[in-house]
Amino acid sequence: VPAGAEPGQFGVPVGGGACRDYSNVQNGSLVCPNVHPPVSEMHLRVVELVVWPEASLEVRRLAVLAPAEYWQPLADIAPWPARAAHMAVPLPDGDILLMGGVGDSSLLNDVWRWTRRRCTLLEDMQPLEAARFGLECSYKCQDSPIYGQWAQLLDAPWAPREDAAAVWTSSGVILAGGRSALGYTNDVWLWQYAGEFCTAQWQGVWTQLTPQASWLPRHGHRLVGFAGDNGEVETVLLVGGFGGEPFNSEVIRAEEQDPAVRPNPRNDIWCGNKDLQNWGQWTQMAPSAPFSARAQFGAVIAPTISDFSFVLFGGYDDNARLVADQWRWTGENTTFTCDIQEPASVL
């Protein structure tokens, strides 16, 4: 029932609609009495199905579509500390892993897992209220597929950081690089989990794959994963970002900075694969790209274009400007094994 509708009222539109009566203008505004304003909230309580007498009805599928641009609040205040420049990765079981970032006073390395359950001391607590509190495995749990709860896992063993890159692979969650208190990083970590809900194995384990990858330390880069024939991501490309070594903890004049150590933007591409030392070895696919070097851009795979293709758009480039261009990268079949014998192309 849309907010503001009368009980039992049928045919109430969700909102919007075209106004074609231009004769009714009041105070300079067009008034359309038959067009309802968009509703901000909708509650579906009952679905009624009517059939003719002596007829039979079998419901095999029922779908409810929300109006376009519909947002639903899931937690006004989450249990994890406020942050920015953090990483979040969807897991294959529908859960979400959130980690790191920068908080109010420091960089973070805490890890949280959202799951479609709620475990509360008060069993009748409303799902929206329960979402404000961290999940406690010692309490009775029940399904909460929409709101769920966040469970705090053990802090990660990697240095607190922001602007790292993370992606799900067939091995687990790969986390690479970022900016820590000591500077830009180029270490690579793997998070794996198994077991039943709330067990120690379910909370996962971190393993360092390499303390220093072959790509330069950086932050604000992106990881793009490609799936193999089994549907699992086994090849990952690392693209762009800001990098520089060592990290300058003090502000210095631009003309005093050595170009080799200042936080240079990158537009290189590196490839990692499960079969290459389990993501510990990385191969440079391209030292540069035709677009301006940049960080904090968007990058998503484009499987409808080709098996090994992704689209890059926007970002903050080496001219200290926000950009609005868009590029498509297309690789070859050898991309899956990080082989560069057949050169990739950029269109």
Residue pairs with C-beta under 8 A, 6 or more apart in sequence:
1 7
1 9
1 12
1 42
1 43
1 44
1 45
2 12
2 14
2 15
2 39
2 41
2 42
3 39
3 40
3 41
3 42
3 43
4 39
5 12
12 36
13 36
14 38
14 39
14 42
14 67
15 36
15 37
15 38
15 39
15 67
16 35
16 36
16 38
16 67
17 32
17 34
17 35
17 36
18 35
19 30
19 32
19 35
21 32
22 30
24 30
24 31
24 32
24 33
25 31
38 67
42 66
42 67
44 64
47 62
49 57
49 59
51 57
66 72
72 146
73 128
74 128
74 131
74 146
74 147
74 148
75 128
75 131
75 132
75 147
76 132
77 132
78 131
78 132
78 150
79 112
79 132
79 133
79 134
79 149
79 150
79 152
80 98
80 110
80 112
80 150
80 152
81 103
81 104
81 108
81 110
82 103
82 104
83 101
83 102
83 103
83 108
84 101
84 102
84 162
85 101
85 102
85 162
85 163
86 98
86 99
86 100
86 101
86 102
86 108
86 162
87 98
87 99
87 100
87 101
87 164
87 165
87 166
87 175
88 96
88 97
88 98
88 99
88 166
89 96
89 97
89 166
89 167
89 168
89 173
90 96
90 168
91 97
91 113
91 168
91 173
91 193
92 168
94 116
95 113
95 114
95 115
95 116
96 113
96 114
97 111
97 112
97 113
97 166
97 173
97 191
97 204
98 111
98 112
98 113
98 114
98 150
99 108
99 109
99 110
99 111
99 112
99 156
99 166
99 175
100 107
100 108
100 109
100 110
100 156
100 160
100 161
100 162
100 164
100 178
101 107
101 108
101 162
102 108
102 162
106 160
106 181
107 159
107 160
107 161
107 162
107 179
107 180
107 181
108 160
108 162
109 155
109 156
109 158
109 159
109 160
109 161
110 152
110 155
110 156
111 152
111 153
111 154
111 155
111 156
111 191
111 204
112 150
112 151
112 152
112 153
113 150
113 151
113 153
113 203
113 204
114 148
114 149
114 150
114 151
115 135
115 148
115 149
115 151
115 197
116 143
116 144
116 145
116 148
117 135
117 141
117 142
117 143
117 144
117 148
117 149
117 197
118 125
118 127
118 130
118 131
118 135
118 141
118 142
118 144
118 147
118 148
118 149
119 135
119 136
119 137
119 138
119 139
119 140
119 141
119 142
119 149
119 198
120 130
120 133
120 136
120 139
120 140
121 136
121 139
123 140
123 142
127 144
127 146
127 147
128 147
130 144
130 147
130 149
131 147
131 148
131 149
131 150
133 149
134 149
134 150
134 151
134 152
135 149
135 150
135 151
137 151
137 198
141 197
141 198
151 198
151 203
153 203
153 204
154 203
156 189
156 191
156 206
157 189
157 206
157 208
158 175
158 187
158 189
158 206
158 208
159 180
159 181
159 182
159 185
160 180
160 181
161 178
161 179
161 180
161 185
161 219
162 178
162 179
162 219
163 178
163 179
163 219
163 220
163 295
163 296
164 175
164 176
164 177
164 178
164 185
164 219
165 175
165 176
165 177
165 178
165 221
165 222
165 223
165 238
165 241
166 173
166 174
166 175
166 176
166 223
167 173
167 174
167 223
167 224
167 225
167 233
167 236
168 174
168 225
168 233
169 225
169 232
169 233
169 234
169 236
169 274
169 279
170 228
170 230
170 232
170 233
170 234
170 274
171 190
171 192
171 274
171 278
171 279
172 190
172 191
172 192
172 193
172 204
173 190
173 191
173 192
174 188
174 189
174 190
174 209
174 223
174 236
174 272
174 279
175 188
175 189
175 190
175 191
176 186
176 187
176 188
176 189
176 213
176 221
176 223
176 238
177 184
177 185
177 186
177 187
177 188
177 213
177 215
177 217
177 218
177 219
177 221
177 238
177 241
178 184
178 185
178 219
179 185
179 219
179 247
182 247
183 217
183 245
183 246
183 247
184 216
184 217
184 218
184 219
184 242
184 243
184 244
184 245
184 247
184 263
185 217
185 219
186 212
186 213
186 215
186 216
186 217
186 218
187 208
187 210
187 211
187 212
187 213
188 208
188 209
188 210
188 213
188 272
188 279
188 280
189 206
189 207
189 208
189 209
190 206
190 207
190 208
190 209
190 278
190 279
191 204
191 205
191 206
191 207
192 204
192 205
192 207
193 201
193 202
193 203
193 204
193 205
194 201
194 202
195 201
195 202
196 202
209 277
209 278
209 279
209 280
210 277
210 280
210 281
213 270
213 280
213 282
214 270
214 281
214 282
214 283
214 284
215 238
215 268
215 270
215 282
215 284
216 243
216 244
216 245
216 266
217 243
217 244
217 245
218 240
218 241
218 242
218 243
218 266
218 295
219 241
219 242
219 243
219 295
220 240
220 241
220 242
220 295
220 296
220 316
221 238
221 239
221 240
221 241
221 266
221 295
222 238
222 239
222 240
222 241
222 297
222 298
222 299
222 312
223 236
223 237
223 238
223 239
224 236
224 237
224 239
224 299
224 300
224 301
224 310
225 233
225 235
225 236
225 301
226 233
226 234
226 235
226 236
226 237
226 301
226 307
226 308
226 335
226 336
227 233
227 234
228 234
228 235
228 336
234 273
234 274
234 275
234 336
235 271
235 272
235 273
235 274
235 308
235 335
235 336
235 337
235 338
236 271
236 272
236 273
236 279
237 269
237 270
237 271
237 272
237 285
237 310
237 335
238 269
238 270
238 271
238 272
238 282
239 267
239 268
239 269
239 270
239 299
239 312
240 265
240 266
240 267
240 268
240 293
240 294
240 295
240 297
240 312
240 315
241 265
241 266
241 295
242 263
242 264
242 265
242 266
242 295
243 263
243 264
243 265
243 266
244 261
244 262
244 263
244 264
245 261
246 261
248 257
248 261
248 262
248 263
264 293
264 318
265 292
265 293
265 294
265 295
265 316
265 317
265 318
266 293
266 295
267 288
267 289
267 291
267 292
267 293
267 294
268 284
268 286
268 287
268 288
268 289
269 284
269 285
269 286
269 289
269 329
269 344
270 282
270 283
270 284
270 285
271 282
271 283
271 284
271 285
271 335
271 338
272 279
272 281
272 282
272 283
272 338
273 279
273 336
273 337
273 338
275 337
276 282
276 283
276 338
282 338
283 338
283 340
284 340
285 331
285 335
285 338
285 340
285 344
286 344
289 327
289 329
289 346
290 327
290 346
291 312
291 325
291 327
292 317
292 318
292 319
292 323
293 317
293 318
294 315
294 316
294 317
294 318
294 323
295 315
295 316
296 315
296 316
297 312
297 313
297 314
297 315
297 316
298 312
298 313
298 314
298 315
299 310
299 311
299 312
299 313
300 310
300 311
301 309
301 310
302 309
302 310
302 311
302 328
303 309
305 328
305 330
306 330
306 331
307 333
307 336
308 330
308 331
308 332
308 333
308 335
308 336
309 328
309 329
309 330
309 331
310 328
310 329
311 326
311 327
311 328
311 329
312 326
312 327
312 328
312 329
313 324
313 325
313 326
313 327
314 322
314 323
314 324
314 325
314 326
315 322
315 323
316 322
316 323
317 323
327 346
327 347
328 346
328 347
329 344
329 346
330 344
330 345
330 346
330 347
331 344
332 342
332 343
332 344
333 342
334 340
334 341
334 342
335 344
